[in-house]
Amino acid sequence: MILVTGATGSVGRHVVAGLLAEGHRVRAMTRDPERADIPEPAEVVPGDLGEPDQLGAALRGVRALYLMAMGGVADRLVDVAARGGVRRIVLLSTGDVLDDVERQPDAVAEVHAAFERAVARSGLEWTFLRPNEFAGNSLQWAAQVRSGDTVCAPYPQARTAPIHERDIAAVAVRALTESGHHGAKYLLTGPEVLTHADQLAAIGTVLGRRLRFDEIPAGRARELMTRYAPAAIVDAVLDQLAAAVGRAPVLTDAVHEVAGRPARTFEEWACEHRPDFT
Ligand SMILES: NC(=O)c1ccc[n+]([C@@H]2O[C@H](COP(=O)([O-])OP(=O)(O)OC[C@H]3O[C@@H](n4cnc5c(N)ncnc54)[C@H](OP(=O)(O)O)[C@@H]3O)[C@@H](O)[C@H]2O)c1
């Protein structure tokens, strides 16, 4: 049995689908089973990663765990999983985590690094997925695109290598179900470096419209974003975007090497998500 946490999430839902397509037995965890739309024949279990001691039923019979760095109690969570019989953990981390440093660059990297440390210390088989920016982050512009051609956002010239969430999931499925991935830290990127302005233009091409950014200052963005997220996380995200204006990420071929097919382009992602923007 494979337990998928974050099974309703942007990557987790594709991990569930990918495992089911290959005939694996899947248990999908969510905090709200009533609301979750999990495909059959996956079992659905309630669970909160912030309450590891309540996860006994979710972990029963589980050998491999797809883990999200959520809930904030990494050590206890990994300990409970190991005692429950889990033998392999595939952790969705982030490409922002740095190896061999005393301090991580920001709060987002530190949250994920704490989970990586706990998993690496566990004595279990482990694989870390370290993706670049998700293509799906561009959904943050969807409401504005639905109501007009201008998107107000900071740092339109930030350069990233947006990765399709299905490609992260495809790598997760291989690491969950095959041997040979123990100790791997897969830096996962899409196939191209794009600015946020390029991404918005690509969405416009799919819609047959000319979309443009109206750049807002970081201070204004911070004011808006802290209404929904903790200040330390907002600062980390804005700092990452500021740094990404001057520094393009290194592209990797890890998706192709592990999942056996080239990483999808942002244009492919945009075509699939056309309805979200109309
Ligand atoms: N977005 C990016 O560009 C990016 C890049 C690199 C790494 N990451 C990392 O990837 C992960 C996913 O990010 P996302 O923003 O795309 O989120 P998401 O997967 O869309 O949604 C979060 C998922 O986590 C579950 N979840 C949240 N809190 C939970 C808890 N306490 N216990 C159990 N499940 C919980 C939710 O499930 P229920 O609501 O159903 O319980 C939901 O399925 C994060 O760790 C993020 O830092 C993101």
PDBQT file of the ligand as one rigid body, heavy atoms in Angstrom, charges set to zero:
ROOT
HETATM    1  N1  LIG A 301       4.319  26.250  -5.866  1.00  0.00    +0.000 N 
HETATM    2  C1  LIG A 301       5.607  26.157  -6.156  1.00  0.00    +0.000 C 
HETATM    3  O1  LIG A 301       6.120  26.826  -7.062  1.00  0.00    +0.000 OA
HETATM    4  C2  LIG A 301       6.471  25.209  -5.385  1.00  0.00    +0.000 A 
HETATM    5  C3  LIG A 301       7.798  25.020  -5.786  1.00  0.00    +0.000 A 
HETATM    6  C4  LIG A 301       8.583  24.110  -5.068  1.00  0.00    +0.000 A 
HETATM    7  C5  LIG A 301       8.051  23.425  -3.985  1.00  0.00    +0.000 A 
HETATM    8  N2  LIG A 301       6.738  23.650  -3.629  1.00  0.00    +0.000 N 
HETATM    9  C6  LIG A 301       6.193  22.914  -2.487  1.00  0.00    +0.000 C 
HETATM   10  O2  LIG A 301       5.241  21.987  -2.933  1.00  0.00    +0.000 OA
HETATM   11  C7  LIG A 301       4.275  21.763  -1.903  1.00  0.00    +0.000 C 
HETATM   12  C8  LIG A 301       2.867  21.901  -2.493  1.00  0.00    +0.000 C 
HETATM   13  O3  LIG A 301       2.622  23.231  -2.708  1.00  0.00    +0.000 OA
HETATM   14  P1  LIG A 301       1.288  23.791  -3.338  1.00  0.00    +0.000 P 
HETATM   15  O4  LIG A 301       1.274  25.235  -2.998  1.00  0.00    +0.000 OA
HETATM   16  O5  LIG A 301       1.195  23.392  -4.753  1.00  0.00    +0.000 OA
HETATM   17  O6  LIG A 301       0.139  23.094  -2.489  1.00  0.00    +0.000 OA
HETATM   18  P2  LIG A 301      -1.006  22.131  -2.976  1.00  0.00    +0.000 P 
HETATM   19  O7  LIG A 301      -0.371  20.827  -3.305  1.00  0.00    +0.000 OA
HETATM   20  O8  LIG A 301      -1.830  22.723  -4.031  1.00  0.00    +0.000 OA
HETATM   21  O9  LIG A 301      -1.979  22.040  -1.737  1.00  0.00    +0.000 OA
HETATM   22  C9  LIG A 301      -1.611  21.660  -0.491  1.00  0.00    +0.000 C 
HETATM   23  C10 LIG A 301      -1.970  20.179  -0.226  1.00  0.00    +0.000 C 
HETATM   24  O10 LIG A 301      -1.456  19.862   1.041  1.00  0.00    +0.000 OA
HETATM   25  C11 LIG A 301      -2.473  19.325   1.856  1.00  0.00    +0.000 C 
HETATM   26  N3  LIG A 301      -2.226  19.836   3.196  1.00  0.00    +0.000 N 
HETATM   27  C12 LIG A 301      -2.026  21.112   3.583  1.00  0.00    +0.000 A 
HETATM   28  N4  LIG A 301      -1.829  21.168   4.914  1.00  0.00    +0.000 NA
HETATM   29  C13 LIG A 301      -1.919  19.894   5.366  1.00  0.00    +0.000 A 
HETATM   30  C14 LIG A 301      -1.820  19.302   6.637  1.00  0.00    +0.000 A 
HETATM   31  N5  LIG A 301      -1.590  20.030   7.757  1.00  0.00    +0.000 N 
HETATM   32  N6  LIG A 301      -1.956  17.973   6.732  1.00  0.00    +0.000 NA
HETATM   33  C15 LIG A 301      -2.229  17.207   5.638  1.00  0.00    +0.000 A 
HETATM   34  N7  LIG A 301      -2.328  17.716   4.399  1.00  0.00    +0.000 NA
HETATM   35  C16 LIG A 301      -2.177  19.050   4.272  1.00  0.00    +0.000 A 
HETATM   36  C17 LIG A 301      -3.790  19.771   1.256  1.00  0.00    +0.000 C 
HETATM   37  O11 LIG A 301      -4.709  18.721   1.462  1.00  0.00    +0.000 OA
HETATM   38  P3  LIG A 301      -6.205  18.839   2.107  1.00  0.00    +0.000 P 
HETATM   39  O12 LIG A 301      -6.593  20.289   2.059  1.00  0.00    +0.000 OA
HETATM   40  O13 LIG A 301      -7.046  17.968   1.217  1.00  0.00    +0.000 OA
HETATM   41  O14 LIG A 301      -6.036  18.294   3.475  1.00  0.00    +0.000 OA
HETATM   42  C18 LIG A 301      -3.442  19.895  -0.225  1.00  0.00    +0.000 C 
HETATM   43  O15 LIG A 301      -3.632  18.642  -0.864  1.00  0.00    +0.000 OA
HETATM   44  C19 LIG A 301       4.609  22.739  -0.780  1.00  0.00    +0.000 C 
HETATM   45  O16 LIG A 301       5.423  22.116   0.187  1.00  0.00    +0.000 OA
HETATM   46  C20 LIG A 301       5.405  23.796  -1.516  1.00  0.00    +0.000 C 
HETATM   47  O17 LIG A 301       6.250  24.546  -0.687  1.00  0.00    +0.000 OA
HETATM   48  C21 LIG A 301       5.941  24.514  -4.304  1.00  0.00    +0.000 A 
ENDROOT
TORSDOF 0
